[in-house]
């Protein structure tokens, strides 16, 4: 669990991931949606995706 920026409790839980396009933004990034179970705050984390990240996902998905 993450710490809530609003109440300071370690009660933030992940809910979903979205592409930037889903939020009307451009770029190769992910919007991670979380919620604090203590105070109810909605928290969005913006996560960058690099070319190396994409290659790693592709290579890990290949079966040998």
Order of alpha helices (4+ residues) and beta strands (2+ residues): beta-beta-beta-alpha
